[in-house]
Amino acid sequence: MKSRILVFMITIMLLPLASWAQEIPLTLDEALAIALRDNRDILLKAEDVQKAKLKIAEAQASLFPTLNFTGSWTDTQGYFNKDVKQTSTQTTLKQYLYKGGKIVNTIQYNGYKFEVAQSLLDKSKLETALNVKKAFYTLLLAGEFAGLNKDIVDNTQEHLDFFKERYKYGQASENDILSLQSSLEKVRQAYQSSLSQAESSRVLLNNLLYLDSDTKIKPEAKLNYEPAELAYDAAFVKAMRERPEIKQYEAQAQADRKNIEVTKADNRPNIYASWDYYSKSHLSTGVKNWNDYQVLGITFSWPIFDGWATKSKVEQAIVDLKATQLLREKTASDIALELKNAYLSLKNALAKIDATDADLQFYRDNLASVQEKHKDGIASLLDLDDASLKTDISVFNQKQAVYDYIIAKNSFEKATGGI
């Protein structure tokens, strides 16, 4: 797979050097691999995950002691009999023993924010994968539709030519010719419209894959389907467990709870141990001496009153938690609705496939009958072409039904949290 993608990307880079347009074959798996690797939204979310991971490391740094060194040099001129240069240093080692639970809760807060960032990345991957699949199969179906319209144009032209020959011998009226000419013009317009739809689908897929707009992709796939068991209740349970949005708000709620504890710590006592080492050169009876000493101690501080600032911050943090819980409930409701709509679309698609199967069997039988009549000289070549075209139309209708099923199935899987 990786080697095929590498060959594809090399071909893309060399494509502008070609003097003629070339279609590049691409499978769905390759398209998904390229999108998940190059999609800018995914790359941005991945950077957010990396940043959240580093925030955890930043918070964990508070568990370790800090060591600071300060040094100064002065030159005193005009005060003593001669100019005096002095040097002083201070080295401080400080270790917090207690900060009201702020350190531990900050670490846990950033851990949950990491889970939020990871959930957003997973959500972006799910949405990108679904969009790529839709664009890929839309391009595939658009190509089939353009081909079918070309066949309709050719068939209509054959009818027009046939009636023109009959008109020469007085077997067809001028109105028949005008009617067929009008029909030919309409089907030509439909053919051109289908080509435009195919081009729009190609541009959309190129955009999702971040490929050059002139790159011509030929999707390598078939519109096939395998019926699957539909269990809505099990799918709903899975969605509430696997959807990234649910994980996101559950992690955010946990982060909000830790943020409340972090904010409460502003009103709690702080205790830290410290060791300071001082050294300084000075003058004594006109002689320059070096003096040093050290201080070891434990400091206790407690903010007794801050004008209820911490109280207000805690209440704000509680409001944030309530808002997150409401968003989680709303998201769960939206996911349930999305899942229900995808489930109904999937059932409708299956019913449509059954209907097109029966329709296709009818036209295949009709084509076989016309082929037998053509062999016996009863049916004309044009009759055979008409029957073949009707079968092709029925085949396309089935492919369109299968396309609807594939899109509905992928939408259903995405709604459950997997695709």
C-alpha positions as CSV (number, residue, x, y, z in Angstrom):
1,M,0.0,0.0,0.0
2,K,2.8,2.5,0.9
3,S,4.7,1.7,-2.3
4,R,1.5,2.3,-4.4
5,I,0.9,5.6,-2.7
6,L,4.5,6.6,-3.3
7,V,4.2,5.8,-7.0
8,F,1.0,7.7,-7.1
9,M,2.5,10.8,-5.5
10,I,5.6,10.6,-7.9
11,T,3.2,10.4,-10.8
12,I,1.4,13.5,-9.5
13,M,4.6,15.5,-9.4
14,L,5.6,14.4,-12.9
15,L,2.2,15.0,-14.4
16,P,2.7,18.7,-15.3
17,L,5.6,17.6,-17.4
18,A,3.3,15.5,-19.6
19,S,2.0,17.1,-22.8
20,W,-1.2,15.1,-22.7
21,A,-3.9,14.5,-20.1
22,Q,-3.7,11.2,-18.3
23,E,-6.0,9.5,-15.8
24,I,-4.4,8.2,-12.7
25,P,-5.9,5.1,-11.1
26,L,-6.6,5.3,-7.4
27,T,-8.2,2.9,-5.0
28,L,-10.4,3.9,-2.1
29,D,-7.8,2.7,0.5
30,E,-5.1,4.8,-1.2
31,A,-7.4,7.9,-1.3
32,L,-8.1,7.4,2.4
33,A,-4.4,7.0,3.2
34,I,-3.5,10.2,1.3
35,A,-6.3,12.2,3.0
36,L,-5.4,11.0,6.5
37,R,-1.8,11.9,5.9
38,D,-2.1,15.3,4.1
39,N,-5.5,16.7,5.2
40,R,-4.7,20.1,6.8
41,D,-7.5,19.8,9.4
42,I,-6.1,16.5,10.6
43,L,-2.6,17.9,10.7
44,L,-3.7,20.9,12.8
45,K,-5.6,18.7,15.2
46,A,-2.5,16.5,15.5
47,E,-0.4,19.5,16.5
48,D,-3.0,20.4,19.1
49,V,-2.6,16.8,20.5
50,Q,1.2,17.3,20.7
51,K,0.7,20.7,22.4
52,A,-1.6,19.1,25.0
53,K,0.9,16.4,25.6
54,L,3.6,19.1,26.3
55,K,1.2,20.9,28.7
56,I,1.1,17.7,30.8
57,A,4.9,17.8,31.0
58,E,4.8,21.5,31.9
59,A,2.4,20.8,34.7
60,Q,4.5,17.8,36.0
61,A,7.5,20.2,36.3
62,S,5.9,21.6,39.4
63,L,6.6,18.3,41.2
64,F,10.3,19.0,41.0
65,P,12.4,21.5,43.0
66,T,13.6,24.8,41.4
67,L,17.2,26.0,41.4
68,N,18.0,29.6,40.8
69,F,21.3,31.4,40.7
70,T,21.8,35.2,40.8
71,G,25.2,36.9,40.5
72,S,26.2,40.6,40.5
73,W,29.4,42.6,40.1
74,T,29.8,46.3,41.1
75,D,32.5,48.8,40.8
76,T,32.4,51.6,43.5
77,Q,34.3,54.7,42.4
78,G,35.0,57.9,44.4
79,Y,33.7,56.6,47.8
80,F,36.8,54.9,49.2
81,N,40.5,55.8,48.9
82,K,40.6,53.6,45.9
83,D,38.0,52.1,43.6
84,V,36.5,48.9,44.9
85,K,35.0,46.0,42.9
86,Q,32.6,43.8,44.6
87,T,31.0,40.4,43.7
88,S,27.9,38.8,45.2
89,T,25.9,35.6,44.4
90,Q,22.8,33.9,45.6
91,T,21.8,30.3,45.0
92,T,18.2,29.3,45.9
93,L,16.9,25.7,46.0
94,K,13.1,25.6,46.5
95,Q,10.7,22.7,46.8
96,Y,6.9,23.0,47.3
97,L,5.6,20.6,49.9
98,Y,1.9,21.6,49.6
99,K,0.0,24.0,47.3
100,G,-3.5,23.2,48.3
101,G,-3.7,20.3,45.8
102,K,-3.0,22.7,42.9
103,I,-0.1,20.7,41.4
104,V,-1.8,17.3,41.3
105,N,-5.1,18.7,40.0
106,T,-3.3,20.8,37.3
107,I,-1.6,17.7,36.1
108,Q,-4.9,15.8,35.9
109,Y,-6.6,18.8,34.3
110,N,-4.0,18.8,31.5
111,G,-4.4,15.0,31.2
112,Y,-8.1,15.4,30.5
113,K,-7.4,18.2,28.1
114,F,-5.1,15.9,26.2
115,E,-8.0,13.4,25.9
116,V,-10.2,16.3,24.5
117,A,-7.6,17.1,21.9
118,Q,-7.3,13.4,20.9
119,S,-11.1,13.2,20.6
120,L,-11.1,16.2,18.3
121,L,-8.4,14.6,16.2
122,D,-10.4,11.4,16.0
123,K,-13.5,13.4,15.0
124,S,-11.7,15.1,12.2
125,K,-10.4,11.8,10.9
126,L,-13.9,10.3,10.9
127,E,-15.4,13.3,9.1
128,T,-12.5,13.4,6.6
129,A,-12.8,9.6,5.9
130,L,-16.6,9.9,5.3
131,N,-16.2,12.9,3.0
132,V,-13.5,11.2,1.0
133,K,-15.6,8.0,0.6
134,K,-18.6,10.1,-0.5
135,A,-16.5,12.1,-3.0
136,F,-14.8,8.9,-4.3
137,Y,-18.0,7.0,-4.9
138,T,-19.7,10.1,-6.3
139,L,-16.9,10.4,-8.9
140,L,-17.3,6.7,-9.7
141,L,-21.1,7.0,-10.2
142,A,-20.7,10.3,-12.1
143,G,-18.4,8.5,-14.6
144,E,-21.0,5.7,-15.0
145,F,-23.8,8.3,-15.5
146,A,-21.8,10.2,-18.2
147,G,-21.2,6.9,-20.0
148,L,-24.9,6.0,-19.9
149,N,-25.8,9.5,-21.2
150,K,-23.3,9.0,-24.1
151,D,-25.1,5.7,-24.9
152,I,-28.4,7.5,-24.9
153,V,-27.1,10.2,-27.3
154,D,-25.8,7.5,-29.6
155,N,-29.1,5.6,-29.5
156,T,-31.1,8.8,-30.2
157,Q,-28.8,9.6,-33.1
158,E,-29.4,6.1,-34.5
159,H,-33.2,6.6,-34.2
160,L,-32.9,10.0,-36.0
161,D,-30.8,8.5,-38.8
162,F,-33.3,5.6,-39.1
163,F,-36.3,8.0,-39.4
164,K,-34.4,10.2,-41.9
165,E,-34.1,7.2,-44.1
166,R,-37.7,6.4,-43.7
167,Y,-38.6,10.0,-44.4
168,K,-36.9,9.7,-47.8
169,Y,-39.3,7.0,-48.8
170,G,-42.3,8.7,-47.3
171,Q,-42.6,6.3,-44.3
172,A,-42.0,9.0,-41.7
173,S,-43.3,12.5,-41.3
174,E,-41.4,15.7,-40.8
175,N,-42.8,16.0,-37.3
176,D,-41.1,12.7,-36.4
177,I,-37.8,14.1,-37.6
178,L,-38.3,17.4,-35.7
179,S,-39.3,15.5,-32.5
180,L,-36.3,13.3,-32.7
181,Q,-34.0,16.3,-33.3
182,S,-35.4,18.0,-30.3
183,S,-34.9,14.8,-28.2
184,L,-31.4,14.5,-29.5
185,E,-30.6,18.1,-28.4
186,K,-32.0,17.4,-24.9
187,V,-30.0,14.2,-24.4
188,R,-26.9,16.0,-25.6
189,Q,-27.5,18.7,-23.0
190,A,-28.0,16.0,-20.4
191,Y,-24.8,14.4,-21.5
192,Q,-22.8,17.7,-21.2
193,S,-24.4,18.2,-17.8
194,S,-23.3,14.8,-16.6
195,L,-19.8,15.5,-17.8
196,S,-19.8,18.7,-15.7
197,Q,-21.1,16.8,-12.7
198,A,-18.2,14.3,-13.1
199,E,-15.7,17.2,-13.4
200,S,-17.2,18.8,-10.2
201,S,-16.9,15.5,-8.4
202,R,-13.3,15.1,-9.5
203,V,-12.4,18.6,-8.3
204,L,-14.0,17.9,-4.9
205,L,-12.0,14.7,-4.5
206,N,-8.8,16.5,-5.5
207,N,-9.5,19.2,-2.9
208,L,-10.1,16.7,-0.2
209,L,-6.8,14.9,-1.1
210,Y,-5.0,18.3,-1.5
211,L,-4.0,17.4,-5.0
212,D,-3.5,19.7,-7.9
213,S,-6.8,20.7,-9.5
214,D,-5.6,19.4,-12.9
215,T,-4.9,15.9,-11.6
216,K,-7.3,13.5,-13.2
217,I,-8.1,10.6,-10.9
218,K,-9.7,7.4,-12.1
219,P,-11.4,5.7,-9.2
220,E,-10.6,2.0,-9.1
221,A,-13.7,0.3,-7.5
222,K,-17.0,-1.3,-8.2
223,L,-20.4,-0.4,-6.9
224,N,-21.0,-3.6,-5.0
225,Y,-22.7,-4.2,-1.7
226,E,-22.9,-6.9,1.0
227,P,-26.1,-6.7,3.1
228,A,-25.4,-6.4,6.8
229,E,-27.5,-7.0,9.9
230,L,-29.1,-3.8,11.2
231,A,-29.3,-3.6,14.9
232,Y,-30.2,-0.1,15.9
233,D,-30.1,-0.6,19.7
234,A,-26.6,-2.1,19.6
235,A,-25.5,0.7,17.3
236,F,-26.9,3.3,19.6
237,V,-25.0,1.8,22.6
238,K,-21.8,1.7,20.5
239,A,-22.3,5.4,19.4
240,M,-22.7,6.6,23.0
241,R,-19.5,4.7,23.8
242,E,-17.3,5.3,20.7
243,R,-18.2,8.6,19.2
244,P,-15.3,11.1,19.6
245,E,-17.8,13.9,20.6
246,I,-19.0,11.9,23.6
247,K,-15.4,11.2,24.7
248,Q,-14.6,14.8,24.1
249,Y,-17.3,16.2,26.4
250,E,-16.8,13.5,29.0
251,A,-13.1,14.4,29.2
252,Q,-13.9,18.1,29.2
253,A,-16.3,17.6,32.1
254,Q,-13.5,15.8,34.1
255,A,-11.2,18.7,33.2
256,D,-13.7,21.2,34.4
257,R,-14.0,19.4,37.7
258,K,-10.2,19.5,38.1
259,N,-10.2,23.1,37.2
260,I,-12.6,23.8,40.1
261,E,-10.1,22.2,42.5
262,V,-7.3,24.1,40.9
263,T,-9.2,27.4,41.5
264,K,-10.1,26.4,45.1
265,A,-6.3,26.0,45.8
266,D,-5.9,29.8,45.6
267,N,-7.5,30.0,49.0
268,R,-5.5,27.2,50.6
269,P,-2.1,27.4,52.4
270,N,1.2,26.9,50.6
271,I,4.2,25.3,52.2
272,Y,7.6,25.1,50.7
273,A,11.2,24.3,51.9
274,S,14.1,26.4,50.7
275,W,17.8,26.5,50.9
276,D,19.7,29.7,50.1
277,Y,23.4,30.2,49.8
278,Y,24.8,33.7,49.7
279,S,28.4,34.9,49.0
280,K,29.7,38.4,48.8
281,S,33.0,40.3,48.7
282,H,33.2,43.4,50.9
283,L,35.6,45.8,52.5
284,S,36.6,45.6,56.2
285,T,39.2,48.1,57.7
286,G,40.3,48.8,54.2
287,V,40.9,45.1,53.4
288,K,38.8,43.3,50.8
289,N,37.3,40.1,52.3
290,W,35.0,37.3,51.1
291,N,32.0,36.4,53.1
292,D,29.4,33.6,52.6
293,Y,26.6,31.9,54.5
294,Q,23.5,29.8,53.9
295,V,19.9,29.8,55.1
296,L,17.6,26.7,55.4
297,G,14.0,27.0,56.2
298,I,10.3,26.1,55.7
299,T,7.8,28.8,54.7
300,F,4.1,28.7,55.4
301,S,1.7,31.1,53.8
302,W,-2.1,31.3,53.8
303,P,-4.1,33.9,51.8
304,I,-6.8,34.7,54.4
305,F,-8.9,37.2,52.4
306,D,-8.7,38.2,48.7
307,G,-12.0,40.1,48.4
308,W,-13.9,37.0,47.4
309,A,-11.9,36.8,44.1
310,T,-11.3,33.1,44.5
311,K,-15.0,32.5,45.3
312,S,-16.0,34.2,42.1
313,K,-13.4,32.2,40.1
314,V,-14.7,28.9,41.6
315,E,-18.3,29.8,40.7
316,Q,-17.2,30.6,37.1
317,A,-15.5,27.2,36.9
318,I,-18.7,25.5,38.2
319,V,-20.6,27.3,35.4
320,D,-18.2,26.0,32.9
321,L,-18.8,22.4,34.2
322,K,-22.6,22.9,33.9
323,A,-22.2,24.2,30.3
324,T,-20.1,21.2,29.4
325,Q,-22.6,18.8,30.8
326,L,-25.4,20.5,28.8
327,L,-23.3,20.3,25.6
328,R,-22.7,16.7,26.3
329,E,-26.5,16.0,26.6
330,K,-27.2,18.1,23.4
331,T,-24.4,16.2,21.5
332,A,-25.8,12.9,22.6
333,S,-29.3,13.9,21.4
334,D,-27.8,15.1,18.0
335,I,-25.9,11.8,17.6
336,A,-29.1,9.8,18.3
337,L,-30.9,11.8,15.6
338,E,-28.0,11.4,13.2
339,L,-27.9,7.7,13.9
340,K,-31.7,7.3,13.4
341,N,-31.6,9.1,10.1
342,A,-28.7,7.1,8.8
343,Y,-30.5,3.9,9.9
344,L,-33.6,4.8,8.0
345,S,-31.6,5.8,4.9
346,L,-29.8,2.5,5.1
347,K,-33.1,0.6,5.2
348,N,-34.6,2.7,2.3
349,A,-31.4,2.0,0.3
350,L,-31.8,-1.8,0.8
351,A,-35.5,-1.6,-0.2
352,K,-34.5,0.4,-3.4
353,I,-31.9,-2.3,-4.3
354,D,-34.5,-5.0,-4.0
355,A,-36.8,-3.0,-6.4
356,T,-34.0,-2.4,-8.9
357,D,-33.0,-6.1,-8.8
358,A,-36.5,-7.1,-10.0
359,D,-36.5,-4.3,-12.6
360,L,-33.1,-5.4,-13.9
361,Q,-34.2,-9.0,-14.2
362,F,-37.2,-7.9,-16.3
363,Y,-35.0,-6.0,-18.8
364,R,-32.4,-8.7,-19.0
365,D,-35.1,-11.2,-19.9
366,N,-36.5,-8.7,-22.4
367,L,-33.0,-8.3,-23.9
368,A,-32.5,-12.1,-24.2
369,S,-35.9,-12.3,-26.0
370,V,-35.0,-9.5,-28.4
371,Q,-31.7,-11.2,-29.1
372,E,-33.5,-14.4,-30.0
373,K,-35.9,-12.5,-32.3
374,H,-32.9,-10.7,-33.9
375,K,-31.3,-14.0,-34.7
376,D,-34.6,-15.1,-36.3
377,G,-34.8,-11.9,-38.3
378,I,-37.9,-10.7,-36.5
379,A,-36.3,-7.8,-34.6
380,S,-34.1,-5.2,-36.1
381,L,-30.6,-4.1,-35.0
382,L,-32.2,-0.9,-33.7
383,D,-34.7,-2.9,-31.7
384,L,-31.7,-4.8,-30.2
385,D,-30.0,-1.6,-29.5
386,D,-33.1,-0.2,-27.7
387,A,-33.4,-3.3,-25.6
388,S,-29.7,-3.2,-24.7
389,L,-30.0,0.5,-23.7
390,K,-33.0,-0.2,-21.5
391,T,-30.9,-2.9,-19.8
392,D,-28.0,-0.5,-19.4
393,I,-30.4,2.1,-17.8
394,S,-31.7,-0.5,-15.4
395,V,-28.1,-1.6,-14.6
396,F,-27.3,2.1,-13.8
397,N,-30.4,2.4,-11.7
398,Q,-29.2,-0.5,-9.7
399,K,-25.7,1.0,-9.4
400,Q,-27.3,4.2,-8.2
401,A,-29.2,2.3,-5.5
402,V,-26.0,0.5,-4.5
403,Y,-24.3,3.9,-4.3
404,D,-27.1,5.2,-2.0
405,Y,-26.6,2.1,0.1
406,I,-22.8,2.5,0.3
407,I,-23.2,6.2,1.3
408,A,-25.9,5.3,3.9
409,K,-23.8,2.5,5.3
410,N,-20.7,4.6,5.7
411,S,-22.8,7.4,7.3
412,F,-24.3,4.8,9.6
413,E,-20.9,3.5,10.6
414,K,-19.6,7.0,11.1
415,A,-22.7,7.8,13.3
416,T,-21.7,4.8,15.5
417,G,-18.1,6.1,15.9
418,G,-16.3,3.9,13.3
419,I,-15.8,3.9,9.6
